[in-house]
């Protein structure tokens, strides 16, 4: 899968923009549940195209200059050039039909990178994006030469030195297809945080707690600092609706309560935990706890989970599995009493940063 987004290092005057190699204009990538297409287009109309379903196929061809000129005019329009990631609607927690669009446009001084995580997130920008989606479809029908996958596959990335930005941690909605496709419920989110914002030097704990009770998916994160300051984000969505309720708060915890937290986090069972991969499947109910705990040698990653499902492979018998969720109970109680139930300052949704778990 074309899993990376073009970075921001391409500048005028670099090797890939030498006069003998026309500059690149645009990179497009559309990611569906079982199909993925990416394309890289140069100013002379040359394009590189990759299509992946069960296997990856690689093609190259050229579009007429009149189409290139039309594309350049569209990309330079105010409607497109002024788009920013901050304007794009956040994805729902529960995604029923994955359809992600990645757009990278070459500008003077860098790249304009845009990620539209769902089809709904594109609704407000149809006039800007529909021509690009149409272009991606037309490239697949244009005259082209098929190349070797082993030698020519490059995820539609620029030749030469570029910086790759890892895509954001997967949400419950972008988990690979479940093992039991007709099992009702929601797919367990599989991504595990690997680090936090380097600017936050005094972090004591970052916790992401996810629960699904069969009707509502709740995702809460907590960033607790050694000073007692906390940042708390809560998001929830019902399976019967599309609205995501968001609450963002900041406040502080007194020293005695922080000492209680330290004792909880220093439980030998937590300190000796080895993360176990979260199952990739759908479940009727599940709980997941992802923790980053400050230790003397850095941040320790801890993952616990449990789920209840029905094993369709064994006649629909109940299937319940637990990986250490009982060890999280003291921490969940502490967070409820000292963060969720404490008075705090409400913040706007734009201040959300997933408690520093964003890459």
Long-range contacts (C-beta under 8 A, 24 or more apart in sequence): 1-31, 1-36, 1-52, 2-29, 2-31, 2-36, 2-38, 2-50, 2-52, 2-155, 2-156, 3-155, 3-167, 4-155, 4-157, 4-164, 4-165, 4-166, 4-167, 5-29, 5-102, 5-104, 5-113, 5-115, 5-164, 5-165, 5-167, 6-104, 6-111, 6-113, 6-157, 6-158, 6-162, 7-111, 7-113, 7-162, 7-163, 7-164, 7-165, 8-110, 8-111, 8-113, 8-163, 9-110, 9-161, 9-162, 9-163, 10-106, 10-110, 10-111, 10-158, 10-162, 11-109, 11-110, 12-108, 12-109, 14-160, 15-160, 15-161, 16-158, 16-159, 16-160, 22-46, 23-106, 24-106, 24-158, 25-68, 25-71, 25-72, 25-75, 25-105, 25-106, 26-71, 26-75, 26-103, 26-104, 26-105, 26-106, 26-132, 27-102, 27-103, 27-104, 27-156, 27-157, 27-158, 28-101, 28-102, 28-103, 28-104, 28-132, 28-135, 28-136, 28-156, 29-101, 29-102, 29-156, 30-99, 30-100, 30-101, 30-102, 30-133, 30-136, 31-98, 31-99, 31-100, 31-101, 31-102, 32-98, 32-99, 33-97, 33-98, 33-177, 34-177, 37-136, 37-140, 38-102, 38-155, 38-156, 39-135, 39-136, 39-139, 39-156, 40-156, 40-157, 40-158, 41-68, 41-71, 41-139, 43-68, 43-72, 44-68, 47-139, 47-142, 48-154, 48-156, 49-139, 49-140, 49-144, 49-156, 50-153, 50-154, 50-155, 50-156, 51-140, 55-149, 56-149, 56-153, 57-146, 57-149, 58-146, 58-147, 58-148, 58-149, 58-152, 58-153, 59-144, 59-145, 59-146, 59-147, 60-144, 60-145, 60-147, 60-152, 61-139, 61-142, 61-143, 61-144, 61-145, 62-143, 63-138, 63-139, 63-142, 71-135, 74-131, 74-132, 75-105, 77-128, 79-125, 79-127, 79-128, 80-105, 80-128, 81-105, 81-107, 81-112, 83-112, 83-114, 83-125, 83-128, 84-114, 85-113, 85-114, 85-115, 86-350, 87-124, 88-114, 88-115, 88-116, 88-117, 88-121, 89-118, 89-120, 89-121, 89-123, 89-124, 90-117, 90-121, 90-244, 90-349, 90-352, 91-117, 91-118, 91-121, 91-171, 91-173, 92-118, 92-120, 92-173, 92-237, 92-242, 92-244, 93-171, 93-172, 93-173, 93-217, 93-219, 93-235, 93-236, 93-237, 93-244, 94-172, 94-173, 94-186, 94-217, 94-237, 94-239, 95-171, 95-172, 95-173, 95-174, 96-173, 98-173, 98-174, 100-174, 101-129, 101-133, 103-129, 103-132, 113-165, 115-167, 115-168, 120-242, 165-359, 166-359, 168-358, 168-359, 169-193, 169-357, 169-358, 169-359, 172-210, 172-212, 172-217, 172-219, 175-280, 176-280, 178-280, 178-281, 178-282, 179-280, 179-281, 180-281, 180-282, 180-309, 180-310, 180-311, 180-312, 180-313, 181-282, 182-312, 183-281, 183-282, 183-283, 183-284, 183-309, 183-310, 183-312, 184-282, 184-284, 185-212, 185-214, 185-282, 185-283, 185-284, 185-285, 185-286, 185-309, 186-212, 186-217, 186-239, 186-282, 186-283, 186-286, 187-280, 187-281, 187-282, 187-283, 188-278, 188-279, 188-280, 188-281, 188-282, 188-283, 188-286, 188-288, 188-305, 188-307, 189-278, 189-288, 190-277, 190-278, 190-280, 192-275, 192-278, 192-290, 192-301, 192-303, 193-290, 193-292, 193-301, 193-357, 194-301, 194-359, 195-292, 195-299, 195-359, 196-223, 196-292, 196-299, 196-356, 196-357, 197-353, 197-356, 197-358, 200-225, 200-356, 202-226, 202-227, 203-292, 203-294, 203-299, 203-356, 204-258, 204-261, 204-262, 204-265, 204-293, 204-294, 205-261, 205-265, 205-291, 205-292, 205-293, 205-294, 206-291, 206-292, 206-299, 206-355, 206-356, 206-357, 207-289, 207-290, 207-291, 207-292, 207-331, 207-335, 207-355, 208-288, 208-289, 208-290, 208-291, 208-354, 208-355, 208-357, 209-287, 209-288, 209-289, 209-328, 209-332, 209-335, 210-286, 210-287, 210-288, 210-289, 210-290, 211-286, 211-287, 211-288, 212-283, 212-285, 212-286, 212-287, 213-285, 214-239, 214-284, 214-285, 215-239, 215-240, 220-340, 221-354, 221-355, 221-357, 222-335, 222-339, 222-355, 223-355, 223-356, 224-253, 224-258, 224-261, 224-339, 226-258, 226-294, 227-252, 228-252, 228-253, 228-254, 228-255, 228-257, 228-258, 229-253, 230-339, 230-344, 231-355, 232-339, 232-340, 232-344, 232-355, 233-352, 233-354, 233-355, 234-340, 246-349, 246-352, 247-346, 248-346, 248-347, 248-348, 248-349, 248-351, 248-352, 249-344, 249-345, 249-346, 249-347, 250-344, 250-345, 250-347, 251-339, 251-342, 251-343, 251-344, 251-345, 253-338, 253-339, 253-342, 257-334, 257-338, 260-334, 260-338, 261-331, 261-334, 261-338, 264-330, 264-331, 264-334, 265-293, 265-331, 267-327, 267-330, 269-324, 269-327, 270-302, 270-327, 271-295, 271-300, 273-300, 273-302, 273-303, 273-304, 273-324, 273-327, 275-301, 275-302, 275-303, 276-303, 276-305, 276-323, 278-303, 278-305, 279-305, 279-307, 279-321, 281-307, 281-309, 282-309, 283-307, 283-308, 283-309, 284-308, 284-309, 284-310, 287-325, 289-325, 289-328, 289-331, 289-332, 291-331, 292-357, 304-328
